[in-house]
Amino acid sequence: MKNLLALATGAALLSATPSLAQDAVQATPGMKVSGPQGGDVGLVESVSNGVVVVDTGKNKAALPTSAFAKTDSGLSISMTKADLDAAVEKAAADAQAKLLASLTPGTEVKSINGTAIIGTISDRDEQYVTVAHGEGQEVQLPVASFMMQGEGIAIAMTADQFKQAVASVQ
């Protein structure tokens, strides 16, 4: 499974090399991305709102356009493919560790849009998180159902979708 990481804040690591530095470049899907010594890093997968998604073949990284410099063969960044893959994988592992540490009894679980409280975590094991909701009802959800949302925990459902899913299994 490919990891996707937004590296928008890593300006020191990802800014274009000083000799290539320039205004934000125009990136288009399919453009070749190379590293500081010209080695292949990957291809531009998509571009949206000043963010370029680079597919290394192993991972995907969302980088600001300011991280790129234009070269004769496409674009260049100041990281090698190995460095970019390692940064994506470390960030994904750190995010997963933060999520797992947050799945503790008493933690509120919110809907995908963050506006509704789905319930409160009452228990967790390696595979499942038990969420108390409604009046004394509990449901077990796979750990993979949860995500960090700001500083809180959420599931990828609206409150109505959650209610419908619970009702369909009762």
C-alpha positions in Angstrom: 0.0 0.0 0.0 1.3 3.4 -0.9 1.7 6.0 1.7 0.6 9.6 1.0 2.3 12.4 2.9 1.8 16.1 2.8 5.3 17.5 3.3 4.2 21.1 3.0 6.0 22.2 6.1 9.4 20.8 5.4 10.6 23.9 3.7 14.2 23.4 4.8 14.4 19.9 3.4 12.3 20.4 0.4 13.1 23.8 -0.9 14.8 23.9 -4.3 18.6 23.9 -4.2 19.9 27.5 -4.1 21.4 27.4 -7.5 18.1 26.3 -9.0 15.8 28.4 -6.7 13.1 30.4 -8.5 9.5 31.2 -8.2 7.0 28.4 -7.9 7.2 26.3 -11.1 4.4 25.1 -13.3 4.0 21.3 -12.8 1.8 19.1 -14.9 0.8 15.4 -14.4 3.4 13.1 -16.0 6.3 15.4 -15.5 9.6 13.7 -14.5 10.9 14.7 -11.0 14.6 14.2 -10.3 16.8 14.6 -7.2 19.7 16.9 -6.5 22.2 14.9 -8.6 19.7 14.2 -11.4 18.6 10.8 -10.2 15.0 9.8 -10.8 12.6 10.5 -7.9 9.2 9.9 -9.6 6.5 11.5 -11.6 4.0 14.2 -11.0 0.7 12.5 -10.4 -1.5 15.6 -9.8 -1.4 19.3 -9.1 -3.9 21.3 -7.1 -3.9 24.5 -5.1 -0.1 24.9 -5.1 0.5 21.3 -4.1 2.2 18.7 -6.3 1.7 15.0 -5.7 4.8 13.0 -6.6 4.5 9.3 -7.1 7.8 7.6 -6.4 6.5 4.2 -7.4 6.5 3.2 -3.7 4.9 6.2 -2.0 3.1 9.4 -2.9 4.2 12.8 -1.4 2.3 16.0 -1.6 4.9 18.9 -1.9 4.4 22.6 -2.3 5.3 24.0 -5.7 8.0 26.0 -4.0 9.9 22.7 -3.4 10.5 22.4 -7.1 12.9 23.9 -9.6 12.5 23.6 -13.4 15.2 21.6 -15.2 15.7 20.7 -18.9 14.1 17.2 -18.3 11.3 18.2 -15.9 11.4 19.2 -12.3 14.0 18.8 -9.5 13.7 18.6 -5.7 16.5 18.7 -3.1 15.8 15.1 -2.0 16.7 11.8 -3.5 14.0 9.1 -4.1 15.3 7.1 -1.1 15.2 10.2 1.1 11.7 11.2 0.0 10.4 7.6 0.5 12.0 7.5 3.9 10.4 10.8 4.9 7.0 9.6 3.7 7.3 6.3 5.6 8.5 8.0 8.8 5.7 10.5 8.7 3.1 7.7 8.2 4.6 5.7 11.0 4.6 8.7 13.3 1.0 9.5 12.4 -0.1 5.9 13.1 1.7 5.9 16.4 0.0 9.2 17.4 -3.4 7.7 16.4 -2.9 4.5 18.3 -1.8 6.5 21.4 -5.0 8.5 21.2 -7.4 5.6 21.0 -7.9 5.4 24.8 -10.9 5.0 27.0 -12.8 8.2 27.6 -11.7 9.8 24.2 -14.6 11.3 22.2 -15.0 10.0 18.7 -16.3 12.6 16.1 -17.9 12.3 12.7 -15.9 12.8 9.6 -16.8 16.5 9.4 -16.0 16.9 13.1 -19.3 18.4 14.0 -21.0 15.5 15.7 -19.8 13.3 18.6 -20.4 9.7 17.6 -19.5 8.3 21.0 -16.8 7.7 23.5 -14.1 5.0 23.4 -14.7 2.5 26.2 -12.1 -0.2 25.4 -9.5 -1.1 22.8 -7.4 -4.1 21.9 -5.0 -4.7 19.0 -7.7 -5.0 16.4 -10.8 -3.3 17.7 -12.0 -0.2 19.4 -15.2 -0.3 21.4 -17.2 2.9 21.2 -20.1 3.6 23.6 -22.8 5.5 21.8 -26.5 6.2 22.4 -27.9 5.0 25.7 -25.6 2.3 26.9 -25.0 0.8 23.4 -21.6 -0.2 22.3 -20.1 -1.1 18.9 -16.7 -2.5 18.0 -15.0 -0.9 15.1 -11.6 -2.0 13.5 -8.7 0.2 14.5 -8.3 1.1 10.8 -11.7 2.9 11.0 -10.2 5.8 13.0 -8.2 8.8 12.0 -6.7 11.9 13.6 -8.7 15.0 13.0 -7.0 18.0 14.3 -6.2 17.0 17.9 -9.1 14.6 18.1 -10.3 11.3 16.8 -12.8 10.7 14.0 -14.3 8.0 11.9 -14.9 8.2 8.1 -18.7 8.6 8.5 -21.1 11.3 9.1 -23.3 10.9 12.2 -26.2 9.8 10.1 -24.1 7.2 8.2 -23.0 5.9 11.6 -26.5 5.6 12.9 -27.6 3.8 9.7 -24.7 1.4 9.9 -25.4 0.6 13.6 -29.1 0.2 12.9 -28.4 -2.2 10.0 -26.5 -4.7 12.3 -28.9 -4.7 15.2 
